[in-house]
Amino acid sequence: MELWTLNEAAHYLKRHPEVLRRKAAARQVPAFKLGRDWRFRKEQLDEWIVAGCPTVHEQPSLFGEAAPGA
């Protein structure tokens, strides 16, 4: 399992780190906080991209959450 920093994930996704930080905070990209820092799992990002970049509300399983009502 590869665990990436905000800058590493931003480079991989070809996005500015601040844009990615905002998207992570808004639950639009699968990520989690480790202390004060955002971390991203490469495998999760790859699955998210293949699924069409859904938000946590559209596909909670990609974000490691159970579906509502499950």
PDB file of N, CA, C and O in Angstrom:
ATOM      1  N   MET A   1       0.853  -1.182   0.000  1.00  0.00           N
ATOM      2  CA  MET A   1       0.000   0.000   0.000  1.00  0.00           C
ATOM      3  C   MET A   1       0.892   1.236   0.000  1.00  0.00           C
ATOM      4  O   MET A   1       1.726   1.426   0.885  1.00  0.00           O
ATOM      5  N   GLU A   2       0.695   2.059  -1.006  1.00  0.00           N
ATOM      6  CA  GLU A   2       1.429   3.319  -1.078  1.00  0.00           C
ATOM      7  C   GLU A   2       0.610   4.414  -0.415  1.00  0.00           C
ATOM      8  O   GLU A   2      -0.566   4.601  -0.729  1.00  0.00           O
ATOM      9  N   LEU A   3       1.232   5.125   0.490  1.00  0.00           N
ATOM     10  CA  LEU A   3       0.596   6.232   1.184  1.00  0.00           C
ATOM     11  C   LEU A   3       1.301   7.512   0.761  1.00  0.00           C
ATOM     12  O   LEU A   3       2.507   7.660   0.956  1.00  0.00           O
ATOM     13  N   TRP A   4       0.545   8.430   0.185  1.00  0.00           N
ATOM     14  CA  TRP A   4       1.119   9.648  -0.376  1.00  0.00           C
ATOM     15  C   TRP A   4       0.771  10.881   0.427  1.00  0.00           C
ATOM     16  O   TRP A   4      -0.266  10.945   1.088  1.00  0.00           O
ATOM     17  N   THR A   5       1.658  11.860   0.356  1.00  0.00           N
ATOM     18  CA  THR A   5       1.403  13.178   0.932  1.00  0.00           C
ATOM     19  C   THR A   5       0.508  13.963  -0.023  1.00  0.00           C
ATOM     20  O   THR A   5       0.226  13.517  -1.135  1.00  0.00           O
ATOM     21  N   LEU A   6       0.077  15.105   0.415  1.00  0.00           N
ATOM     22  CA  LEU A   6      -0.730  15.989  -0.424  1.00  0.00           C
ATOM     23  C   LEU A   6       0.014  16.351  -1.710  1.00  0.00           C
ATOM     24  O   LEU A   6      -0.564  16.300  -2.796  1.00  0.00           O
ATOM     25  N   ASN A   7       1.282  16.713  -1.593  1.00  0.00           N
ATOM     26  CA  ASN A   7       2.057  17.110  -2.769  1.00  0.00           C
ATOM     27  C   ASN A   7       2.256  15.952  -3.743  1.00  0.00           C
ATOM     28  O   ASN A   7       2.188  16.149  -4.956  1.00  0.00           O
ATOM     29  N   GLU A   8       2.498  14.758  -3.231  1.00  0.00           N
ATOM     30  CA  GLU A   8       2.670  13.595  -4.104  1.00  0.00           C
ATOM     31  C   GLU A   8       1.377  13.279  -4.848  1.00  0.00           C
ATOM     32  O   GLU A   8       1.397  13.025  -6.052  1.00  0.00           O
ATOM     33  N   ALA A   9       0.256  13.293  -4.134  1.00  0.00           N
ATOM     34  CA  ALA A   9      -1.043  13.013  -4.758  1.00  0.00           C
ATOM     35  C   ALA A   9      -1.401  14.101  -5.763  1.00  0.00           C
ATOM     36  O   ALA A   9      -1.935  13.802  -6.832  1.00  0.00           O
ATOM     37  N   ALA A  10      -1.119  15.343  -5.441  1.00  0.00           N
ATOM     38  CA  ALA A  10      -1.412  16.450  -6.356  1.00  0.00           C
ATOM     39  C   ALA A  10      -0.606  16.301  -7.648  1.00  0.00           C
ATOM     40  O   ALA A  10      -1.126  16.542  -8.737  1.00  0.00           O
ATOM     41  N   HIS A  11       0.626  15.917  -7.530  1.00  0.00           N
ATOM     42  CA  HIS A  11       1.461  15.703  -8.715  1.00  0.00           C
ATOM     43  C   HIS A  11       0.887  14.564  -9.563  1.00  0.00           C
ATOM     44  O   HIS A  11       0.792  14.688 -10.784  1.00  0.00           O
ATOM     45  N   TYR A  12       0.506  13.463  -8.923  1.00  0.00           N
ATOM     46  CA  TYR A  12      -0.061  12.306  -9.613  1.00  0.00           C
ATOM     47  C   TYR A  12      -1.355  12.673 -10.338  1.00  0.00           C
ATOM     48  O   TYR A  12      -1.579  12.250 -11.472  1.00  0.00           O
ATOM     49  N   LEU A  13      -2.196  13.456  -9.683  1.00  0.00           N
ATOM     50  CA  LEU A  13      -3.488  13.838 -10.255  1.00  0.00           C
ATOM     51  C   LEU A  13      -3.405  15.079 -11.147  1.00  0.00           C
ATOM     52  O   LEU A  13      -4.395  15.492 -11.750  1.00  0.00           O
ATOM     53  N   LYS A  14      -2.216  15.658 -11.218  1.00  0.00           N
ATOM     54  CA  LYS A  14      -1.993  16.873 -12.016  1.00  0.00           C
ATOM     55  C   LYS A  14      -2.926  18.008 -11.568  1.00  0.00           C
ATOM     56  O   LYS A  14      -3.585  18.656 -12.381  1.00  0.00           O
ATOM     57  N   ARG A  15      -2.956  18.221 -10.266  1.00  0.00           N
ATOM     58  CA  ARG A  15      -3.748  19.291  -9.658  1.00  0.00           C
ATOM     59  C   ARG A  15      -2.853  20.084  -8.722  1.00  0.00           C
ATOM     60  O   ARG A  15      -1.862  19.565  -8.209  1.00  0.00           O
ATOM     61  N   HIS A  16      -3.200  21.326  -8.505  1.00  0.00           N
ATOM     62  CA  HIS A  16      -2.473  22.150  -7.538  1.00  0.00           C
ATOM     63  C   HIS A  16      -2.758  21.594  -6.141  1.00  0.00           C
ATOM     64  O   HIS A  16      -3.896  21.219  -5.858  1.00  0.00           O
ATOM     65  N   PRO A  17      -1.756  21.531  -5.264  1.00  0.00           N
ATOM     66  CA  PRO A  17      -1.982  20.988  -3.921  1.00  0.00           C
ATOM     67  C   PRO A  17      -3.118  21.664  -3.154  1.00  0.00           C
ATOM     68  O   PRO A  17      -3.847  20.992  -2.425  1.00  0.00           O
ATOM     69  N   GLU A  18      -3.282  22.961  -3.303  1.00  0.00           N
ATOM     70  CA  GLU A  18      -4.353  23.656  -2.575  1.00  0.00           C
ATOM     71  C   GLU A  18      -5.726  23.222  -3.092  1.00  0.00           C
ATOM     72  O   GLU A  18      -6.663  23.079  -2.305  1.00  0.00           O
ATOM     73  N   VAL A  19      -5.854  23.014  -4.386  1.00  0.00           N
ATOM     74  CA  VAL A  19      -7.121  22.532  -4.955  1.00  0.00           C
ATOM     75  C   VAL A  19      -7.419  21.141  -4.407  1.00  0.00           C
ATOM     76  O   VAL A  19      -8.552  20.859  -4.016  1.00  0.00           O
ATOM     77  N   LEU A  20      -6.415  20.274  -4.377  1.00  0.00           N
ATOM     78  CA  LEU A  20      -6.613  18.920  -3.866  1.00  0.00           C
ATOM     79  C   LEU A  20      -6.938  18.941  -2.370  1.00  0.00           C
ATOM     80  O   LEU A  20      -7.764  18.155  -1.907  1.00  0.00           O
ATOM     81  N   ARG A  21      -6.296  19.831  -1.615  1.00  0.00           N
ATOM     82  CA  ARG A  21      -6.586  19.926  -0.179  1.00  0.00           C
ATOM     83  C   ARG A  21      -8.044  20.302   0.043  1.00  0.00           C
ATOM     84  O   ARG A  21      -8.714  19.727   0.901  1.00  0.00           O
ATOM     85  N   ARG A  22      -8.538  21.272  -0.732  1.00  0.00           N
ATOM     86  CA  ARG A  22      -9.940  21.681  -0.601  1.00  0.00           C
ATOM     87  C   ARG A  22     -10.891  20.552  -0.977  1.00  0.00           C
ATOM     88  O   ARG A  22     -11.909  20.347  -0.315  1.00  0.00           O
ATOM     89  N   LYS A  23     -10.562  19.821  -2.039  1.00  0.00           N
ATOM     90  CA  LYS A  23     -11.414  18.706  -2.462  1.00  0.00           C
ATOM     91  C   LYS A  23     -11.408  17.581  -1.417  1.00  0.00           C
ATOM     92  O   LYS A  23     -12.441  16.955  -1.177  1.00  0.00           O
ATOM     93  N   ALA A  24     -10.273  17.329  -0.809  1.00  0.00           N
ATOM     94  CA  ALA A  24     -10.189  16.312   0.239  1.00  0.00           C
ATOM     95  C   ALA A  24     -11.035  16.731   1.445  1.00  0.00           C
ATOM     96  O   ALA A  24     -11.763  15.914   2.009  1.00  0.00           O
ATOM     97  N   ALA A  25     -10.939  17.985   1.831  1.00  0.00           N
ATOM     98  CA  ALA A  25     -11.718  18.487   2.971  1.00  0.00           C
ATOM     99  C   ALA A  25     -13.217  18.447   2.689  1.00  0.00           C
ATOM    100  O   ALA A  25     -14.017  18.262   3.607  1.00  0.00           O
ATOM    101  N   ALA A  26     -13.599  18.618   1.431  1.00  0.00           N
ATOM    102  CA  ALA A  26     -15.019  18.592   1.042  1.00  0.00           C
ATOM    103  C   ALA A  26     -15.498  17.177   0.738  1.00  0.00           C
ATOM    104  O   ALA A  26     -16.642  16.986   0.325  1.00  0.00           O
ATOM    105  N   ARG A  27     -14.636  16.189   0.938  1.00  0.00           N
ATOM    106  CA  ARG A  27     -14.961  14.771   0.700  1.00  0.00           C
ATOM    107  C   ARG A  27     -15.267  14.501  -0.771  1.00  0.00           C
ATOM    108  O   ARG A  27     -16.141  13.697  -1.095  1.00  0.00           O
ATOM    109  N   GLN A  28     -14.549  15.171  -1.646  1.00  0.00           N
ATOM    110  CA  GLN A  28     -14.687  14.952  -3.087  1.00  0.00           C
ATOM    111  C   GLN A  28     -13.581  14.056  -3.630  1.00  0.00           C
ATOM    112  O   GLN A  28     -13.639  13.615  -4.778  1.00  0.00           O
ATOM    113  N   VAL A  29     -12.581  13.789  -2.806  1.00  0.00           N
ATOM    114  CA  VAL A  29     -11.455  12.918  -3.153  1.00  0.00           C
ATOM    115  C   VAL A  29     -11.207  12.024  -1.940  1.00  0.00           C
ATOM    116  O   VAL A  29     -11.216  12.515  -0.811  1.00  0.00           O
ATOM    117  N   PRO A  30     -10.984  10.708  -2.144  1.00  0.00           N
ATOM    118  CA  PRO A  30     -10.712   9.840  -0.993  1.00  0.00           C
ATOM    119  C   PRO A  30      -9.373  10.178  -0.342  1.00  0.00           C
ATOM    120  O   PRO A  30      -8.321  10.091  -0.975  1.00  0.00           O
ATOM    121  N   ALA A  31      -9.427  10.562   0.921  1.00  0.00           N
ATOM    122  CA  ALA A  31      -8.230  10.944   1.671  1.00  0.00           C
ATOM    123  C   ALA A  31      -8.553  10.871   3.158  1.00  0.00           C
ATOM    124  O   ALA A  31      -9.712  10.733   3.549  1.00  0.00           O
ATOM    125  N   PHE A  32      -7.525  10.964   3.969  1.00  0.00           N
ATOM    126  CA  PHE A  32      -7.732  11.023   5.416  1.00  0.00           C
ATOM    127  C   PHE A  32      -6.638  11.874   6.029  1.00  0.00           C
ATOM    128  O   PHE A  32      -5.590  12.108   5.427  1.00  0.00           O
ATOM    129  N   LYS A  33      -6.905  12.325   7.225  1.00  0.00           N
ATOM    130  CA  LYS A  33      -5.923  13.162   7.915  1.00  0.00           C
ATOM    131  C   LYS A  33      -5.104  12.295   8.868  1.00  0.00           C
ATOM    132  O   LYS A  33      -5.627  11.438   9.580  1.00  0.00           O
ATOM    133  N   LEU A  34      -3.827  12.551   8.849  1.00  0.00           N
ATOM    134  CA  LEU A  34      -2.892  11.923   9.775  1.00  0.00           C
ATOM    135  C   LEU A  34      -2.289  13.080  10.555  1.00  0.00           C
ATOM    136  O   LEU A  34      -1.364  13.745  10.089  1.00  0.00           O
ATOM    137  N   GLY A  35      -2.818  13.308  11.737  1.00  0.00           N
ATOM    138  CA  GLY A  35      -2.461  14.520  12.467  1.00  0.00           C
ATOM    139  C   GLY A  35      -3.094  15.700  11.756  1.00  0.00           C
ATOM    140  O   GLY A  35      -4.314  15.750  11.595  1.00  0.00           O
ATOM    141  N   ARG A  36      -2.277  16.647  11.332  1.00  0.00           N
ATOM    142  CA  ARG A  36      -2.789  17.822  10.612  1.00  0.00           C
ATOM    143  C   ARG A  36      -2.652  17.681   9.098  1.00  0.00           C
ATOM    144  O   ARG A  36      -3.109  18.543   8.347  1.00  0.00           O
ATOM    145  N   ASP A  37      -2.023  16.595   8.651  1.00  0.00           N
ATOM    146  CA  ASP A  37      -1.688  16.440   7.234  1.00  0.00           C
ATOM    147  C   ASP A  37      -2.627  15.476   6.525  1.00  0.00           C
ATOM    148  O   ASP A  37      -3.065  14.481   7.104  1.00  0.00           O
ATOM    149  N   TRP A  38      -2.930  15.777   5.271  1.00  0.00           N
ATOM    150  CA  TRP A  38      -3.734  14.891   4.433  1.00  0.00           C
ATOM    151  C   TRP A  38      -2.851  13.788   3.879  1.00  0.00           C
ATOM    152  O   TRP A  38      -1.695  14.016   3.524  1.00  0.00           O
ATOM    153  N   ARG A  39      -3.420  12.576   3.810  1.00  0.00           N
ATOM    154  CA  ARG A  39      -2.751  11.421   3.208  1.00  0.00           C
ATOM    155  C   ARG A  39      -3.702  10.778   2.211  1.00  0.00           C
ATOM    156  O   ARG A  39      -4.922  10.827   2.370  1.00  0.00           O
ATOM    157  N   PHE A  40      -3.123  10.178   1.182  1.00  0.00           N
ATOM    158  CA  PHE A  40      -3.881   9.582   0.087  1.00  0.00           C
ATOM    159  C   PHE A  40      -3.309   8.208  -0.211  1.00  0.00           C
ATOM    160  O   PHE A  40      -2.092   8.041  -0.287  1.00  0.00           O
ATOM    161  N   ARG A  41      -4.188   7.220  -0.380  1.00  0.00           N
ATOM    162  CA  ARG A  41      -3.756   5.879  -0.777  1.00  0.00           C
ATOM    163  C   ARG A  41      -3.822   5.786  -2.297  1.00  0.00           C
ATOM    164  O   ARG A  41      -4.869   6.045  -2.891  1.00  0.00           O
ATOM    165  N   LYS A  42      -2.711   5.419  -2.926  1.00  0.00           N
ATOM    166  CA  LYS A  42      -2.649   5.344  -4.387  1.00  0.00           C
ATOM    167  C   LYS A  42      -3.735   4.421  -4.928  1.00  0.00           C
ATOM    168  O   LYS A  42      -4.409   4.765  -5.899  1.00  0.00           O
ATOM    169  N   GLU A  43      -3.910   3.264  -4.318  1.00  0.00           N
ATOM    170  CA  GLU A  43      -4.900   2.301  -4.788  1.00  0.00           C
ATOM    171  C   GLU A  43      -6.312   2.895  -4.749  1.00  0.00           C
ATOM    172  O   GLU A  43      -7.114   2.668  -5.655  1.00  0.00           O
ATOM    173  N   GLN A  44      -6.597   3.637  -3.717  1.00  0.00           N
ATOM    174  CA  GLN A  44      -7.908   4.277  -3.585  1.00  0.00           C
ATOM    175  C   GLN A  44      -8.094   5.355  -4.653  1.00  0.00           C
ATOM    176  O   GLN A  44      -9.175   5.483  -5.228  1.00  0.00           O
ATOM    177  N   LEU A  45      -7.049   6.121  -4.914  1.00  0.00           N
ATOM    178  CA  LEU A  45      -7.131   7.149  -5.952  1.00  0.00           C
ATOM    179  C   LEU A  45      -7.358   6.517  -7.323  1.00  0.00           C
ATOM    180  O   LEU A  45      -8.143   7.023  -8.125  1.00  0.00           O
ATOM    181  N   ASP A  46      -6.661   5.402  -7.587  1.00  0.00           N
ATOM    182  CA  ASP A  46      -6.840   4.716  -8.867  1.00  0.00           C
ATOM    183  C   ASP A  46      -8.276   4.211  -9.026  1.00  0.00           C
ATOM    184  O   ASP A  46      -8.871   4.371 -10.092  1.00  0.00           O
ATOM    185  N   GLU A  47      -8.835   3.603  -7.978  1.00  0.00           N
ATOM    186  CA  GLU A  47     -10.224   3.134  -8.018  1.00  0.00           C
ATOM    187  C   GLU A  47     -11.180   4.307  -8.228  1.00  0.00           C
ATOM    188  O   GLU A  47     -12.139   4.204  -8.993  1.00  0.00           O
ATOM    189  N   TRP A  48     -10.917   5.408  -7.554  1.00  0.00           N
ATOM    190  CA  TRP A  48     -11.743   6.607  -7.653  1.00  0.00           C
ATOM    191  C   TRP A  48     -11.749   7.149  -9.083  1.00  0.00           C
ATOM    192  O   TRP A  48     -12.798   7.540  -9.596  1.00  0.00           O
ATOM    193  N   ILE A  49     -10.575   7.172  -9.726  1.00  0.00           N
ATOM    194  CA  ILE A  49     -10.475   7.645 -11.101  1.00  0.00           C
ATOM    195  C   ILE A  49     -11.258   6.732 -12.044  1.00  0.00           C
ATOM    196  O   ILE A  49     -12.011   7.215 -12.889  1.00  0.00           O
ATOM    197  N   VAL A  50     -11.084   5.421 -11.907  1.00  0.00           N
ATOM    198  CA  VAL A  50     -11.785   4.453 -12.758  1.00  0.00           C
ATOM    199  C   VAL A  50     -13.299   4.586 -12.603  1.00  0.00           C
ATOM    200  O   VAL A  50     -14.043   4.410 -13.567  1.00  0.00           O
ATOM    201  N   ALA A  51     -13.750   4.897 -11.389  1.00  0.00           N
ATOM    202  CA  ALA A  51     -15.193   5.038 -11.114  1.00  0.00           C
ATOM    203  C   ALA A  51     -15.758   6.365 -11.615  1.00  0.00           C
ATOM    204  O   ALA A  51     -16.963   6.594 -11.516  1.00  0.00           O
ATOM    205  N   GLY A  52     -14.924   7.228 -12.141  1.00  0.00           N
ATOM    206  CA  GLY A  52     -15.409   8.504 -12.671  1.00  0.00           C
ATOM    207  C   GLY A  52     -15.332   9.648 -11.685  1.00  0.00           C
ATOM    208  O   GLY A  52     -16.034  10.646 -11.846  1.00  0.00           O
ATOM    209  N   CYS A  53     -14.497   9.526 -10.666  1.00  0.00           N
ATOM    210  CA  CYS A  53     -14.267  10.580  -9.668  1.00  0.00           C
ATOM    211  C   CYS A  53     -15.525  10.976  -8.894  1.00  0.00           C
ATOM    212  O   CYS A  53     -15.838  12.162  -8.794  1.00  0.00           O
ATOM    213  N   PRO A  54     -16.250   9.994  -8.345  1.00  0.00           N
ATOM    214  CA  PRO A  54     -17.453  10.332  -7.584  1.00  0.00           C
ATOM    215  C   PRO A  54     -17.117  10.950  -6.227  1.00  0.00           C
ATOM    216  O   PRO A  54     -16.003  10.802  -5.725  1.00  0.00           O
ATOM    217  N   THR A  55     -18.096  11.645  -5.641  1.00  0.00           N
ATOM    218  CA  THR A  55     -17.935  12.192  -4.288  1.00  0.00           C
ATOM    219  C   THR A  55     -18.308  11.103  -3.280  1.00  0.00           C
ATOM    220  O   THR A  55     -18.784  10.032  -3.656  1.00  0.00           O
ATOM    221  N   VAL A  56     -18.090  11.385  -2.021  1.00  0.00           N
ATOM    222  CA  VAL A  56     -18.434  10.423  -0.971  1.00  0.00           C
ATOM    223  C   VAL A  56     -19.936  10.135  -0.957  1.00  0.00           C
ATOM    224  O   VAL A  56     -20.346   9.029  -0.605  1.00  0.00           O
ATOM    225  N   HIS A  57     -20.754  11.105  -1.333  1.00  0.00           N
ATOM    226  CA  HIS A  57     -22.205  10.906  -1.346  1.00  0.00           C
ATOM    227  C   HIS A  57     -22.647  10.015  -2.498  1.00  0.00           C
ATOM    228  O   HIS A  57     -23.644   9.300  -2.391  1.00  0.00           O
ATOM    229  N   GLU A  58     -21.908  10.059  -3.593  1.00  0.00           N
ATOM    230  CA  GLU A  58     -22.246   9.267  -4.766  1.00  0.00           C
ATOM    231  C   GLU A  58     -21.767   7.818  -4.647  1.00  0.00           C
ATOM    232  O   GLU A  58     -22.441   6.908  -5.127  1.00  0.00           O
ATOM    233  N   GLN A  59     -20.621   7.595  -4.017  1.00  0.00           N
ATOM    234  CA  GLN A  59     -20.074   6.244  -3.877  1.00  0.00           C
ATOM    235  C   GLN A  59     -19.261   6.144  -2.585  1.00  0.00           C
ATOM    236  O   GLN A  59     -18.032   6.206  -2.618  1.00  0.00           O
ATOM    237  N   PRO A  60     -19.942   5.990  -1.453  1.00  0.00           N
ATOM    238  CA  PRO A  60     -19.253   5.983  -0.158  1.00  0.00           C
ATOM    239  C   PRO A  60     -18.231   4.856   0.007  1.00  0.00           C
ATOM    240  O   PRO A  60     -17.273   5.003   0.766  1.00  0.00           O
ATOM    241  N   SER A  61     -18.422   3.742  -0.688  1.00  0.00           N
ATOM    242  CA  SER A  61     -17.494   2.619  -0.528  1.00  0.00           C
ATOM    243  C   SER A  61     -16.073   2.967  -0.966  1.00  0.00           C
ATOM    244  O   SER A  61     -15.113   2.414  -0.429  1.00  0.00           O
ATOM    245  N   LEU A  62     -15.923   3.864  -1.920  1.00  0.00           N
ATOM    246  CA  LEU A  62     -14.580   4.282  -2.334  1.00  0.00           C
ATOM    247  C   LEU A  62     -13.879   5.096  -1.275  1.00  0.00           C
ATOM    248  O   LEU A  62     -12.656   5.236  -1.298  1.00  0.00           O
ATOM    249  N   PHE A  63     -14.644   5.633  -0.350  1.00  0.00           N
ATOM    250  CA  PHE A  63     -14.089   6.472   0.712  1.00  0.00           C
ATOM    251  C   PHE A  63     -13.964   5.688   2.025  1.00  0.00           C
ATOM    252  O   PHE A  63     -13.651   6.255   3.072  1.00  0.00           O
ATOM    253  N   GLY A  64     -14.214   4.383   1.950  1.00  0.00           N
ATOM    254  CA  GLY A  64     -14.095   3.550   3.128  1.00  0.00           C
ATOM    255  C   GLY A  64     -15.265   3.671   4.083  1.00  0.00           C
ATOM    256  O   GLY A  64     -15.126   3.398   5.275  1.00  0.00           O
ATOM    257  N   GLU A  65     -16.423   4.079   3.567  1.00  0.00           N
ATOM    258  CA  GLU A  65     -17.605   4.230   4.398  1.00  0.00           C
ATOM    259  C   GLU A  65     -18.712   3.314   3.927  1.00  0.00           C
ATOM    260  O   GLU A  65     -18.760   2.924   2.760  1.00  0.00           O
ATOM    261  N   ALA A  66     -19.592   2.978   4.834  1.00  0.00           N
ATOM    262  CA  ALA A  66     -20.754   2.162   4.467  1.00  0.00           C
ATOM    263  C   ALA A  66     -21.763   3.037   3.744  1.00  0.00           C
ATOM    264  O   ALA A  66     -21.857   4.239   3.992  1.00  0.00           O
ATOM    265  N   ALA A  67     -22.504   2.424   2.860  1.00  0.00           N
ATOM    266  CA  ALA A  67     -23.565   3.145   2.154  1.00  0.00           C
ATOM    267  C   ALA A  67     -24.652   3.544   3.148  1.00  0.00           C
ATOM    268  O   ALA A  67     -24.889   2.814   4.110  1.00  0.00           O
ATOM    269  N   PRO A  68     -25.316   4.675   2.946  1.00  0.00           N
ATOM    270  CA  PRO A  68     -26.394   5.091   3.841  1.00  0.00           C
ATOM    271  C   PRO A  68     -27.472   4.017   3.923  1.00  0.00           C
ATOM    272  O   PRO A  68     -27.896   3.465   2.908  1.00  0.00           O
ATOM    273  N   GLY A  69     -27.900   3.735   5.124  1.00  0.00           N
ATOM    274  CA  GLY A  69     -28.931   2.727   5.350  1.00  0.00           C
ATOM    275  C   GLY A  69     -28.405   1.301   5.371  1.00  0.00           C
ATOM    276  O   GLY A  69     -29.189   0.359   5.491  1.00  0.00           O
ATOM    277  N   ALA A  70     -27.088   1.122   5.256  1.00  0.00           N
ATOM    278  CA  ALA A  70     -26.518  -0.227   5.248  1.00  0.00           C
ATOM    279  C   ALA A  70     -26.207  -0.703   6.641  1.00  0.00           C
ATOM    280  O   ALA A  70     -25.720  -1.820   6.817  1.00  0.00           O
TER     281      ALA A  70
END
